[in-house]
Amino acid sequence: MLFHYLVLLLVPLSVAGAAGDDDPCYQEGTNCYWPGENEIGHTPYLQDIWACELACQDTSGCVWFTWFQQSGFYMCYLLTECPKPFKDDKSVSAKIEDCTPDTTPTRRPTWTPPHEE
């Protein structure tokens, strides 16, 4: 009986998690990062691609991002362009304007004081 309750709890969570990683803008197996050419900045240890997407949305001049994943290590590259994409099975890239707006994670944490205008 307990097993049935666990299944009922875990199935919606797994479906919700998978849906968040399926934005049509994500180009799996594509790397746009060219050192010294198109990088605005980078952030290590962002374990989810949506966090990299939000970092790009919040960074002035960011047009593309590449999320790179190795075993136990993640890197988010914030980019000005993607002039020479290349195949890389450990990367996912996207043009930010093609991504579906995501309101699930907040872009401004609730503990941040209001901005003065």
All heavy atoms as an XYZ file, in Angstrom:
935
protein
N       0.822     -1.191      0.000
C       0.000      0.000      0.000
C       0.866      1.255      0.000
O       0.588      2.200     -0.712
C      -0.917     -0.051      1.229
C      -1.922      1.077      1.262
S      -3.155      0.794      0.003
C      -4.415      1.835      0.564
N       1.907      1.253      0.825
C       2.816      2.393      0.875
C       3.474      2.626     -0.485
O       3.662      3.758     -0.912
C       3.877      2.180      1.953
C       4.903      3.298      2.114
C       4.208      4.606      2.482
C       5.917      2.926      3.158
N       3.780      1.541     -1.192
C       4.397      1.644     -2.507
C       3.504      2.435     -3.464
O       3.980      3.259     -4.225
C       4.677      0.237     -3.062
C       5.202      0.271     -4.466
C       6.504      0.663     -4.729
C       4.381     -0.079     -5.535
C       6.984      0.702     -6.017
C       4.860     -0.044     -6.824
C       6.161      0.344     -7.070
N       2.205      2.190     -3.430
C       1.277      2.883     -4.317
C       1.270      4.382     -4.037
O       1.205      5.189     -4.958
C      -0.143      2.316     -4.177
C      -0.242      0.897     -4.639
N      -0.113      0.540     -5.959
C      -0.439     -0.255     -3.951
C      -0.239     -0.770     -6.079
N      -0.434     -1.287     -4.868
N       1.359      4.762     -2.767
C       1.405      6.183     -2.425
C       2.698      6.829     -2.925
O       2.695      7.957     -3.419
C       1.267      6.404     -0.912
C      -0.123      6.131     -0.412
C      -0.351      5.120      0.508
C      -1.206      6.880     -0.860
C      -1.618      4.863      0.975
C      -2.480      6.617     -0.412
C      -2.697      5.610      0.516
O      -3.950      5.360      0.963
N       3.812      6.100     -2.806
C       5.077      6.625     -3.298
C       5.040      6.837     -4.805
O       5.526      7.837     -5.313
C       6.227      5.692     -2.924
C       6.651      5.720     -1.464
C       7.695      4.652     -1.202
C       7.181      7.081     -1.087
N       4.460      5.895     -5.517
C       4.341      6.019     -6.967
C       3.492      7.237     -7.308
O       3.840      8.034     -8.185
C       3.759      4.742     -7.599
C       3.391      4.973     -9.055
C       4.747      3.598     -7.459
N       2.385      7.425     -6.604
C       1.521      8.573     -6.863
C       2.234      9.896     -6.587
O       1.983     10.886     -7.260
C       0.240      8.480     -6.017
C      -0.740      7.402     -6.425
C      -1.889      7.311     -5.421
C      -1.289      7.673     -7.817
N       3.133      9.910     -5.623
C       3.887     11.125     -5.323
C       5.021     11.361     -6.304
O       5.270     12.496     -6.718
C       4.478     11.042     -3.914
C       3.517     11.274     -2.760
C       4.207     10.955     -1.447
C       3.018     12.700     -2.772
N       5.734     10.320     -6.710
C       6.927     10.475     -7.525
C       6.649     10.670     -9.007
O       7.400     11.355     -9.679
C       7.859      9.286     -7.318
C       8.427      9.163     -5.905
C       9.281      7.918     -5.791
C       9.214     10.390     -5.517
N       5.595     10.108     -9.533
C       5.306     10.239    -10.959
C       5.093     11.698    -11.350
O       5.715     12.180    -12.290
C       4.120      9.344    -11.384
C       3.638      9.707    -12.771
C       4.540      7.884    -11.318
N       4.251     12.469    -10.643
C       4.112     13.876    -11.036
C       5.420     14.656    -10.918
O       5.695     15.521    -11.732
C       3.072     14.429    -10.062
C       2.327     13.244     -9.570
C       3.316     12.113     -9.591
N       6.247     14.345     -9.931
C       7.512     15.046     -9.786
C       8.454     14.749    -10.940
O       9.124     15.633    -11.449
C       8.178     14.677     -8.456
C       7.500     15.204     -7.203
C       8.193     14.659     -5.961
C       7.485     16.715     -7.184
N       8.507     13.497    -11.366
C       9.396     13.155    -12.464
C       8.916     13.761    -13.774
O       9.710     14.199    -14.590
C       9.543     11.637    -12.591
O       8.321     11.057    -12.970
N       7.614     13.825    -13.977
C       7.073     14.442    -15.182
C       7.354     15.938    -15.173
O       7.762     16.518    -16.167
C       5.558     14.156    -15.306
C       4.940     14.987    -16.406
C       5.325     12.678    -15.542
N       7.171     16.589    -14.024
C       7.430     18.024    -13.923
C       8.902     18.320    -14.155
O       9.250     19.274    -14.834
C       7.002     18.539    -12.552
N       9.799     17.513    -13.627
C      11.228     17.732    -13.823
C      11.632     17.566    -15.268
O      12.412     18.337    -15.801
N      11.076     16.575    -15.929
C      11.416     16.345    -17.327
C      10.885     17.460    -18.209
O      11.539     17.882    -19.147
C      10.855     14.996    -17.783
N       9.702     17.965    -17.908
C       9.116     19.027    -18.724
C       9.960     20.278    -18.676
O      10.059     20.999    -19.660
C       7.691     19.318    -18.256
N      10.584     20.577    -17.527
C      11.385     21.779    -17.396
C      12.642     21.739    -18.250
O      13.203     22.766    -18.588
N      13.125     20.543    -18.607
C      14.335     20.420    -19.393
C      14.052     20.279    -20.883
O      14.972     20.074    -21.659
C      15.142     19.200    -18.916
C      15.703     19.406    -17.524
O      15.761     20.564    -17.068
O      16.065     18.411    -16.891
N      12.820     20.398    -21.298
C      12.455     20.158    -22.686
C      12.062     21.422    -23.428
O      11.237     21.383    -24.317
C      11.306     19.147    -22.757
C      11.757     17.750    -22.379
O      12.947     17.454    -22.513
O      10.904     16.963    -21.963
N      12.632     22.553    -23.087
C      12.322     23.780    -23.809
C      12.771     23.593    -25.252
O      13.888     23.148    -25.507
C      13.057     24.952    -23.158
C      12.526     26.294    -23.619
O      12.363     26.466    -24.855
O      12.270     27.145    -22.770
N      11.914     23.915    -26.216
C      12.272     23.708    -27.621
C      13.500     24.499    -28.075
O      14.095     24.190    -29.092
C      11.038     24.158    -28.397
C      10.010     24.536    -27.415
C      10.575     24.428    -26.040
N      13.908     25.502    -27.307
C      15.086     26.287    -27.710
C      16.387     25.543    -27.453
O      17.411     25.880    -28.039
C      15.110     27.634    -26.986
S      15.520     27.558    -25.227
N      16.381     24.522    -26.595
C      17.612     23.822    -26.232
C      18.118     22.986    -27.407
O      17.421     22.119    -27.908
C      17.392     22.912    -25.027
C      17.022     23.633    -23.751
C      16.419     22.953    -22.715
C      17.253     24.988    -23.569
C      16.080     23.591    -21.531
C      16.913     25.638    -22.395
C      16.325     24.931    -21.379
O      15.991     25.571    -20.214
N      19.335     23.258    -27.820
C      19.974     22.525    -28.917
C      20.982     21.555    -28.308
O      22.131     21.908    -28.054
C      20.647     23.501    -29.869
C      19.678     24.465    -30.520
C      20.376     25.479    -31.405
O      21.467     25.241    -31.921
N      19.741     26.613    -31.596
N      20.516     20.338    -28.066
C      21.365     19.330    -27.432
C      22.504     18.926    -28.360
O      22.338     18.848    -29.567
C      20.532     18.109    -27.050
C      19.534     18.429    -25.951
C      18.819     17.189    -25.436
O      19.441     16.113    -25.408
O      17.661     17.324    -25.055
N      23.670     18.695    -27.765
C      24.834     18.286    -28.545
C      25.483     19.425    -29.308
O      26.264     19.186    -30.221
N      25.169     20.668    -28.930
C      25.715     21.838    -29.611
C      26.459     22.718    -28.618
O      25.938     23.030    -27.550
C      24.589     22.666    -30.278
O      23.900     21.834    -31.201
C      25.137     23.885    -30.982
N      27.650     23.143    -28.981
C      28.464     24.027    -28.156
C      28.747     25.299    -28.947
O      29.195     25.235    -30.086
C      29.769     23.333    -27.762
C      30.531     24.064    -26.686
O      30.488     25.286    -26.587
N      31.248     23.310    -25.872
N      28.474     26.448    -28.343
C      28.701     27.743    -28.991
C      29.865     28.514    -28.379
O      30.183     29.612    -28.823
C      27.438     28.601    -28.885
S      26.058     27.982    -29.852
N      30.487     27.974    -27.347
C      31.532     28.682    -26.613
C      32.860     28.637    -27.356
O      33.386     27.568    -27.651
C      31.685     28.069    -25.218
C      32.876     28.566    -24.447
C      33.010     29.908    -24.116
C      33.861     27.683    -24.043
C      34.105     30.357    -23.405
C      34.963     28.117    -23.320
C      35.082     29.458    -23.011
O      36.163     29.893    -22.303
N      33.409     29.825    -27.654
C      34.726     29.965    -28.268
C      35.558     30.861    -27.365
O      35.329     32.069    -27.293
C      34.618     30.560    -29.680
C      34.087     29.569    -30.653
C      32.783     29.365    -30.990
C      34.836     28.616    -31.386
N      32.669     28.344    -31.887
C      33.920     27.859    -32.157
C      36.192     28.308    -31.476
C      34.323     26.829    -32.996
C      36.586     27.286    -32.319
C      35.663     26.555    -33.074
N      36.531     30.293    -26.626
C      37.320     31.074    -25.676
C      37.927     32.337    -26.311
O      38.495     32.285    -27.391
C      38.431     30.109    -25.250
C      37.876     28.745    -25.511
C      36.977     28.907    -26.712
N      37.723     33.454    -25.626
C      38.281     34.715    -26.087
C      37.526     35.391    -27.209
O      37.910     36.472    -27.651
N      36.434     34.780    -27.684
C      35.713     35.360    -28.813
C      34.309     35.847    -28.469
O      33.921     36.924    -28.893
C      35.624     34.353    -29.963
C      36.954     34.076    -30.622
C      36.812     33.201    -31.850
O      35.751     33.216    -32.499
O      37.780     32.483    -32.152
N      33.537     35.037    -27.723
C      32.130     35.384    -27.552
C      31.633     35.262    -26.114
O      30.439     35.336    -25.865
C      31.253     34.529    -28.471
C      31.346     33.037    -28.175
O      32.249     32.570    -27.507
N      30.387     32.291    -28.698
N      32.529     35.127    -25.159
C      32.115     34.922    -23.762
C      31.933     36.248    -23.032
O      32.795     37.109    -23.053
C      33.151     34.074    -23.017
C      32.765     33.828    -21.575
C      33.822     33.071    -20.780
O      34.910     32.801    -21.304
O      33.541     32.772    -19.616
N      30.786     36.367    -22.363
C      30.530     37.485    -21.454
C      31.001     37.090    -20.057
O      31.557     37.883    -19.323
C      29.031     37.825    -21.411
C      28.567     38.330    -22.758
C      28.727     38.837    -20.313
C      27.066     38.497    -22.861
N      30.741     35.856    -19.707
C      31.116     35.340    -18.398
C      30.737     33.878    -18.307
O      30.158     33.309    -19.228
N      31.072     33.276    -17.175
C      30.696     31.874    -16.959
C      30.467     31.645    -15.476
O      30.995     32.362    -14.633
C      31.754     30.919    -17.509
C      33.108     31.084    -16.910
N      34.028     31.982    -17.412
C      33.698     30.496    -15.844
C      35.124     31.921    -16.692
N      34.953     31.031    -15.727
N      29.643     30.650    -15.199
C      29.305     30.296    -13.828
C      29.394     28.781    -13.680
O      28.704     28.057    -14.391
C      27.874     30.761    -13.474
O      27.778     32.162    -13.714
C      27.542     30.471    -12.034
N      30.239     28.296    -12.776
C      30.325     26.851    -12.568
C      29.213     26.346    -11.650
O      28.589     27.119    -10.931
C      31.691     26.675    -11.907
C      31.922     27.962    -11.188
C      31.234     29.032    -12.006
N      29.016     25.057    -11.676
C      28.161     24.320    -10.746
C      26.670     24.613    -10.861
O      25.937     24.366     -9.914
C      28.629     24.514     -9.293
C      30.093     24.216     -9.129
C      30.993     25.216     -8.801
C      30.587     22.927     -9.333
C      32.353     24.944     -8.677
C      31.937     22.648     -9.209
C      32.812     23.665     -8.877
O      34.135     23.393     -8.756
N      26.192     25.133    -11.974
C      24.743     25.259    -12.170
C      24.266     23.910    -12.692
O      24.471     23.576    -13.855
C      24.408     26.377    -13.159
C      24.745     27.790    -12.701
C      24.330     28.805    -13.759
C      24.072     28.118    -11.373
N      23.641     23.127    -11.814
C      23.307     21.743    -12.144
C      22.109     21.590    -13.064
O      21.874     20.506    -13.580
C      23.080     20.951    -10.864
C      24.320     20.822    -10.043
C      24.114     19.955     -8.816
O      23.121     19.259     -8.701
N      25.050     19.991     -7.907
N      21.349     22.653    -13.262
C      20.179     22.573    -14.130
C      20.291     23.606    -15.234
O      20.688     24.751    -14.997
C      18.903     22.818    -13.321
C      18.651     21.719    -12.313
O      18.548     20.558    -12.738
O      18.574     22.023    -11.114
N      19.893     23.209    -16.432
C      20.016     24.109    -17.574
C      19.135     25.347    -17.417
O      19.496     26.427    -17.864
C      19.735     23.373    -18.901
C      20.145     24.275    -20.074
C      18.306     22.897    -18.967
C      20.176     23.569    -21.401
N      17.988     25.222    -16.732
C      17.122     26.395    -16.584
C      17.817     27.483    -15.771
O      17.582     28.668    -15.987
C      15.763     26.038    -15.986
C      15.802     25.400    -14.631
C      15.718     24.062    -14.347
C      15.960     26.061    -13.369
N      15.815     23.866    -12.994
C      15.958     25.067    -12.364
C      16.098     27.393    -12.984
C      16.085     25.363    -11.014
C      16.229     27.685    -11.634
C      16.218     26.672    -10.666
N      18.726     27.108    -14.856
C      19.476     28.102    -14.085
C      20.434     28.860    -15.004
O      20.620     30.072    -14.866
C      20.232     27.430    -12.948
N      21.025     28.165    -15.945
C      21.899     28.805    -16.924
C      21.084     29.747    -17.814
O      21.500     30.870    -18.110
C      22.599     27.733    -17.755
S      23.884     28.348    -18.862
N      19.909     29.296    -18.208
C      19.014     30.132    -19.020
C      18.649     31.417    -18.274
O      18.708     32.514    -18.835
C      17.750     29.346    -19.365
C      16.742     30.113    -20.166
C      15.473     29.318    -20.440
O      15.482     28.078    -20.349
O      14.457     29.961    -20.753
N      18.301     31.294    -17.001
C      17.955     32.480    -16.213
C      19.153     33.398    -16.024
O      19.008     34.624    -16.036
C      17.380     32.077    -14.858
C      15.990     31.450    -14.892
C      15.546     31.069    -13.487
C      14.977     32.367    -15.538
N      20.343     32.827    -15.867
C      21.550     33.643    -15.742
C      21.760     34.472    -17.009
O      22.117     35.653    -16.940
C      22.765     32.761    -15.476
N      21.510     33.872    -18.157
C      21.639     34.598    -19.423
C      20.582     35.701    -19.508
O      20.885     36.830    -19.885
C      21.528     33.636    -20.595
S      21.810     34.404    -22.218
N      19.346     35.384    -19.145
C      18.284     36.393    -19.174
C      18.611     37.585    -18.293
O      18.267     38.712    -18.620
C      16.956     35.788    -18.711
C      16.318     34.870    -19.700
C      15.034     34.248    -19.154
O      14.668     34.443    -18.003
N      14.365     33.488    -19.990
N      19.286     37.348    -17.192
C      19.596     38.401    -16.227
C      20.911     39.128    -16.506
O      21.277     40.032    -15.763
C      19.636     37.823    -14.807
C      18.259     37.474    -14.285
O      17.262     37.938    -14.861
O      18.182     36.721    -13.298
N      21.623     38.734    -17.559
C      22.926     39.332    -17.864
C      22.826     40.199    -19.112
O      22.463     39.710    -20.185
C      23.988     38.228    -18.067
O      24.048     37.425    -16.884
C      25.351     38.821    -18.357
N      23.154     41.447    -18.960
C      23.117     42.381    -20.082
C      24.038     41.907    -21.201
O      25.190     41.537    -20.958
C      23.552     43.760    -19.593
O      23.553     44.674    -20.658
N      23.531     41.898    -22.424
C      24.312     41.504    -23.587
C      24.320     40.022    -23.878
O      24.835     39.599    -24.917
N      23.754     39.217    -22.982
C      23.733     37.768    -23.209
C      22.648     37.429    -24.228
O      21.474     37.742    -24.030
C      23.491     37.010    -21.903
S      23.664     35.212    -22.101
N      23.061     36.801    -25.312
C      22.149     36.420    -26.390
C      22.047     34.904    -26.500
O      21.004     34.363    -26.814
C      22.607     37.037    -27.728
C      21.702     36.623    -28.872
C      22.676     38.563    -27.617
N      23.153     34.215    -26.223
C      23.227     32.755    -26.273
C      23.821     32.251    -24.965
O      24.524     32.988    -24.277
C      24.150     32.290    -27.405
C      23.545     32.322    -28.765
C      23.455     33.409    -29.588
C      22.967     31.230    -29.476
N      22.851     33.057    -30.763
C      22.541     31.721    -30.727
C      22.773     29.883    -29.180
C      21.938     30.919    -31.672
C      22.160     29.072    -30.126
C      21.751     29.586    -31.357
N      23.563     30.993    -24.648
C      24.257     30.345    -23.541
C      24.574     28.913    -23.922
O      23.881     28.314    -24.753
C      23.453     30.404    -22.228
C      22.149     29.659    -22.260
C      22.087     28.325    -21.884
C      20.985     30.291    -22.647
C      20.884     27.637    -21.899
C      19.770     29.614    -22.666
C      19.714     28.287    -22.288
N      25.636     28.400    -23.349
C      25.998     26.998    -23.498
C      26.136     26.409    -22.102
O      26.864     26.951    -21.269
C      27.308     26.818    -24.286
O      27.081     27.207    -25.649
C      27.781     25.369    -24.264
N      25.419     25.333    -21.848
C      25.480     24.602    -20.576
C      26.259     23.332    -20.834
O      25.903     22.535    -21.703
C      24.068     24.318    -20.103
C      23.964     23.651    -18.775
C      24.245     24.201    -17.563
C      23.514     22.321    -18.517
N      24.000     23.284    -16.561
C      23.554     22.125    -17.121
C      23.091     21.273    -19.322
C      23.189     20.928    -16.523
C      22.723     20.080    -18.734
C      22.762     19.916    -17.351
N      27.367     23.177    -20.122
C      28.292     22.069    -20.331
C      28.251     21.155    -19.118
O      28.323     21.619    -17.979
C      29.703     22.642    -20.524
C      30.764     21.610    -20.722
C      30.946     20.988    -21.944
C      31.601     21.260    -19.673
C      31.936     20.040    -22.125
C      32.600     20.311    -19.843
C      32.762     19.705    -21.070
N      28.150     19.864    -19.359
C      28.035     18.898    -18.272
C      29.057     17.780    -18.424
O      29.152     17.141    -19.469
C      26.636     18.295    -18.263
C      26.445     17.223    -17.226
C      25.055     16.602    -17.280
O      24.255     16.940    -18.122
N      24.793     15.694    -16.384
N      29.846     17.582    -17.344
C      30.705     16.422    -17.226
C      30.281     15.703    -15.959
O      29.469     16.223    -15.203
C      32.170     16.828    -17.115
C      32.798     17.200    -18.427
C      34.290     17.400    -18.281
O      34.749     18.032    -17.341
N      35.051     16.856    -19.216
N      30.838     14.571    -15.706
C      30.484     13.819    -14.514
C      30.781     14.637    -13.254
O      31.941     14.905    -12.937
C      31.266     12.505    -14.480
O      30.930     11.775    -13.332
N      29.722     15.082    -12.575
C      29.862     15.837    -11.335
C      30.270     17.281    -11.500
O      30.544     17.973    -10.521
N      30.349     17.797    -12.716
C      30.766     19.176    -12.938
C      29.909     19.810    -14.025
O      29.628     19.193    -15.050
C      32.238     19.221    -13.364
C      32.738     20.615    -13.596
C      33.041     21.448    -12.533
C      32.889     21.108    -14.881
C      33.492     22.738    -12.741
C      33.342     22.394    -15.100
C      33.652     23.209    -14.028
N      29.500     21.043    -13.806
C      28.659     21.763    -14.747
C      29.234     23.163    -14.940
O      29.775     23.756    -14.013
C      27.233     21.904    -14.209
C      26.633     20.595    -13.784
C      26.818     20.116    -12.491
C      25.906     19.828    -14.673
C      26.282     18.909    -12.099
C      25.355     18.617    -14.286
C      25.549     18.164    -12.997
O      25.024     16.971    -12.599
N      29.103     23.708    -16.140
C      29.557     25.067    -16.412
C      28.530     25.733    -17.321
O      28.043     25.130    -18.274
C      30.924     25.059    -17.089
C      31.482     26.432    -17.362
S      31.908     27.358    -15.886
C      33.468     26.626    -15.476
N      28.222     26.964    -16.993
C      27.295     27.761    -17.794
C      28.088     28.897    -18.423
O      28.665     29.724    -17.710
C      26.190     28.311    -16.891
S      25.101     29.496    -17.717
N      28.124     28.936    -19.746
C      28.806     30.001    -20.472
C      27.767     30.985    -21.005
O      26.824     30.582    -21.694
C      29.614     29.435    -21.637
C      30.763     28.560    -21.197
C      30.657     27.177    -21.232
C      31.943     29.130    -20.740
C      31.707     26.378    -20.819
C      33.005     28.324    -20.323
C      32.875     26.957    -20.365
O      33.918     26.167    -19.950
N      27.934     32.248    -20.695
C      27.052     33.309    -21.170
C      27.733     33.960    -22.367
O      28.882     34.399    -22.276
C      26.804     34.317    -20.050
C      26.313     33.702    -18.739
C      26.180     34.765    -17.660
C      25.005     32.962    -18.936
N      27.016     34.029    -23.485
C      27.648     34.359    -24.755
C      26.955     35.498    -25.499
O      25.743     35.677    -25.394
C      27.657     33.115    -25.643
C      28.179     31.824    -24.986
C      27.897     30.621    -25.870
C      29.653     31.954    -24.667
N      27.736     36.233    -26.288
C      27.192     37.323    -27.093
C      26.600     36.827    -28.400
O      25.710     37.465    -28.965
C      28.297     38.338    -27.439
O      29.365     37.659    -28.110
C      28.819     39.024    -26.188
N      27.098     35.698    -28.894
C      26.653     35.163    -30.178
C      27.026     33.690    -30.293
O      27.714     33.155    -29.428
C      27.283     35.956    -31.324
C      28.816     35.885    -31.319
C      29.460     36.718    -32.413
O      28.763     37.139    -33.342
O      30.684     36.924    -32.334
N      26.579     33.081    -31.373
C      26.947     31.689    -31.657
C      27.307     31.587    -33.139
O      26.572     31.005    -33.926
C      25.790     30.753    -31.300
S      26.194     29.005    -31.517
N      28.448     32.181    -33.518
C      28.787     32.232    -34.937
C      29.277     30.905    -35.523
O      29.130     30.675    -36.713
C      29.896     33.283    -34.995
C      30.562     33.181    -33.663
C      29.446     32.836    -32.695
N      29.874     30.058    -34.679
C      30.457     28.801    -35.175
C      30.085     27.646    -34.251
O      30.944     27.090    -33.559
C      31.980     28.932    -35.263
C      32.472     30.080    -36.131
C      33.978     30.192    -36.120
C      34.413     30.937    -34.882
N      35.828     31.298    -34.832
N      28.810     27.246    -34.204
C      28.443     26.126    -33.318
C      29.132     24.838    -33.780
O      29.353     24.636    -34.969
C      26.928     26.030    -33.483
C      26.626     26.670    -34.788
C      27.692     27.706    -35.008
N      29.482     24.016    -32.789
C      30.095     22.734    -33.130
C      29.485     21.627    -32.281
O      28.917     21.876    -31.228
C      31.621     22.779    -32.989
C      32.120     23.091    -31.604
C      32.453     22.075    -30.722
C      32.266     24.409    -31.186
C      32.927     22.359    -29.451
C      32.740     24.709    -29.916
C      33.068     23.689    -29.046
N      29.587     20.411    -32.779
C      29.001     19.245    -32.109
C      29.793     18.925    -30.851
O      31.018     18.867    -30.871
C      28.987     18.047    -33.048
C      28.330     16.822    -32.466
C      28.162     15.762    -33.523
C      27.637     14.452    -32.991
N      26.663     14.490    -31.957
N      29.062     18.744    -29.737
C      29.668     18.402    -28.451
C      28.596     17.702    -27.628
O      27.636     18.334    -27.192
C      30.147     19.670    -27.751
C      30.798     19.406    -26.408
O      30.810     18.245    -25.951
O      31.287     20.375    -25.807
N      28.754     16.404    -27.438
C      27.727     15.617    -26.759
C      27.503     16.014    -25.302
O      26.503     15.632    -24.709
C      28.070     14.126    -26.835
C      27.963     13.588    -28.249
O      27.231     14.181    -29.068
O      28.628     12.576    -28.545
N      28.412     16.773    -24.719
C      28.286     17.174    -23.316
C      27.700     18.575    -23.153
O      27.654     19.093    -22.048
C      29.648     17.098    -22.631
C      30.203     15.691    -22.578
C      31.560     15.654    -21.947
C      32.092     14.223    -21.958
N      33.435     14.144    -21.436
N      27.269     19.194    -24.255
C      26.784     20.573    -24.203
C      25.368     20.710    -24.736
O      24.922     19.927    -25.561
C      27.700     21.487    -25.029
O      28.983     21.541    -24.482
N      24.714     21.744    -24.239
C      23.414     22.172    -24.752
C      23.507     23.687    -24.887
O      23.941     24.375    -23.965
C      22.264     21.808    -23.786
C      20.931     22.280    -24.335
C      22.233     20.311    -23.515
N      23.105     24.209    -26.029
C      23.144     25.649    -26.260
C      21.767     26.143    -26.657
O      20.928     25.378    -27.141
C      24.145     25.989    -27.373
O      25.454     25.680    -26.969
N      21.553     27.450    -26.462
C      20.270     28.037    -26.847
C      20.410     29.535    -27.053
O      21.226     30.195    -26.397
C      19.213     27.770    -25.785
N      19.604     30.045    -27.954
C      19.466     31.492    -28.155
C      18.343     31.934    -27.229
O      17.222     31.431    -27.319
C      19.144     31.802    -29.614
C      19.144     33.281    -29.922
C      18.977     33.515    -31.411
C      19.121     34.991    -31.714
N      18.972     35.228    -33.161
N      18.636     32.852    -26.338
C      17.715     33.197    -25.259
C      16.358     33.677    -25.772
O      15.325     33.363    -25.185
C      18.366     34.213    -24.278
C      17.634     34.207    -22.951
C      18.452     35.580    -24.879
C      17.785     32.944    -22.163
N      16.320     34.391    -26.882
C      15.034     34.891    -27.385
C      14.126     33.776    -27.911
O      12.922     33.964    -28.050
C      15.233     35.969    -28.443
C      15.734     35.469    -29.767
C      15.916     36.582    -30.793
O      16.118     37.743    -30.408
O      15.857     36.265    -31.992
N      14.708     32.601    -28.181
C      13.915     31.459    -28.639
C      13.358     30.620    -27.494
O      12.547     29.725    -27.716
C      14.751     30.555    -29.545
C      15.161     31.239    -30.839
O      14.513     32.238    -31.221
O      16.143     30.778    -31.460
N      13.802     30.894    -26.272
C      13.383     30.093    -25.121
C      12.015     30.527    -24.603
O      11.670     31.705    -24.649
C      14.415     30.196    -23.999
S      15.991     29.436    -24.419
N      11.275     29.569    -24.099
C       9.978     29.826    -23.505
C      10.179     30.509    -22.159
O      10.960     30.018    -21.347
C       9.223     28.498    -23.284
O       9.141     27.823    -24.534
C       7.842     28.729    -22.716
N       9.511     31.634    -21.927
C       9.656     32.270    -20.604
C       9.255     31.298    -19.506
O       8.244     30.618    -19.608
C       8.691     33.451    -20.665
C       8.483     33.696    -22.115
C       8.628     32.354    -22.795
N      10.063     31.218    -18.471
C       9.831     30.279    -17.381
C       9.571     31.055    -16.105
O      10.393     31.857    -15.696
C      11.042     29.371    -17.210
C      10.817     28.276    -16.198
O       9.690     28.149    -15.698
O      11.768     27.548    -15.907
N       8.445     30.803    -15.485
C       8.117     31.504    -14.251
C       8.211     30.591    -13.035
O       7.918     31.011    -11.941
C       6.690     32.082    -14.321
O       5.779     31.020    -14.590
C       6.581     33.140    -15.393
N       8.641     29.351    -13.224
C       8.739     28.422    -12.100
C       9.764     28.874    -11.074
O       9.423     29.147     -9.941
C       9.041     27.001    -12.591
O       8.047     26.626    -13.527
C       9.045     26.023    -11.451
N      11.051     28.986    -11.440
C      11.988     29.548    -10.466
C      11.929     31.064    -10.553
O      11.829     31.612    -11.641
C      13.346     29.030    -10.932
C      13.177     28.709    -12.362
C      11.717     28.442    -12.604
N      11.969     31.736     -9.432
C      11.894     33.192     -9.474
C      13.230     33.759     -9.915
O      14.281     33.278     -9.533
C      11.516     33.777     -8.101
O      12.503     33.374     -7.158
C      10.155     33.319     -7.657
N      13.173     34.788    -10.718
C      14.386     35.448    -11.181
C      14.923     36.389    -10.124
O      16.077     36.754    -10.141
C      14.116     36.206    -12.476
C      13.921     35.261    -13.625
C      13.539     35.919    -14.898
N      14.298     37.121    -15.169
C      14.232     37.781    -16.287
N      13.448     37.346    -17.241
N      14.915     38.866    -16.479
N      14.074     36.801     -9.215
C      14.499     37.682     -8.135
C      14.110     37.010     -6.828
O      12.925     36.932     -6.496
C      13.811     39.035     -8.274
C      14.251     40.011     -7.242
C      13.779     41.404     -7.631
N      14.108     42.282     -6.553
C      13.268     43.117     -5.994
N      12.045     43.225     -6.452
N      13.637     43.872     -5.008
N      15.066     36.509     -6.073
C      14.737     35.804     -4.834
C      13.908     36.672     -3.895
O      14.059     37.899     -3.859
C      16.106     35.497     -4.220
C      17.058     35.565     -5.360
C      16.495     36.563     -6.326
N      13.042     36.044     -3.140
C      12.135     36.781     -2.260
C      12.853     37.510     -1.146
O      12.311     38.440     -0.579
C      11.098     35.818     -1.641
O      11.807     34.767     -0.989
C      10.189     35.240     -2.709
N      14.086     37.124     -0.821
C      14.805     37.783      0.260
C      15.564     39.030     -0.205
O      16.199     39.699      0.565
C      15.779     36.810      0.926
C      16.843     36.323     -0.004
C      18.025     36.923     -0.283
C      16.814     35.158     -0.806
N      18.744     36.203     -1.197
C      18.018     35.090     -1.545
C      15.885     34.123     -0.990
C      18.300     34.076     -2.436
C      16.178     33.107     -1.869
C      17.367     33.088     -2.574
N      15.502     39.350     -1.500
C      16.187     40.521     -2.031
C      15.378     41.771     -1.719
O      14.179     41.815     -1.971
C      16.358     40.390     -3.558
O      17.054     39.184     -3.821
C      17.117     41.570     -4.130
N      16.003     42.820     -1.153
C      15.265     44.046     -0.880
C      14.810     44.711     -2.171
O      15.415     44.491     -3.226
C      16.265     44.915     -0.126
C      17.600     44.375     -0.484
C      17.405     42.917     -0.797
N      13.763     45.518     -2.121
C      13.291     46.182     -3.347
C      14.375     47.088     -3.937
O      15.164     47.669     -3.208
C      12.100     47.014     -2.867
C      11.831     46.616     -1.480
C      12.997     45.863     -0.955
N      14.374     47.167     -5.262
C      15.319     48.041     -5.948
C      14.815     49.469     -5.899
O      13.620     49.726     -6.065
C      15.478     47.621     -7.413
C      16.099     46.271     -7.575
N      17.415     46.042     -7.312
C      15.582     45.095     -7.966
C      17.698     44.775     -7.547
N      16.593     44.173     -7.936
N      15.724     50.383     -5.696
C      15.347     51.783     -5.734
C      15.356     52.242     -7.183
O      16.247     51.924     -7.933
C      16.316     52.615     -4.904
C      16.233     52.289     -3.427
C      17.188     53.129     -2.601
O      17.592     54.214     -3.069
O      17.523     52.680     -1.496
N      14.369     52.994     -7.546
C      14.247     53.442     -8.938
C      14.608     54.887     -9.060
O      14.563     55.682     -8.247
C      12.825     53.209     -9.431
C      12.399     51.796     -9.153
C      12.121     50.992    -10.382
O      12.053     51.555    -11.459
O      12.014     49.792    -10.247
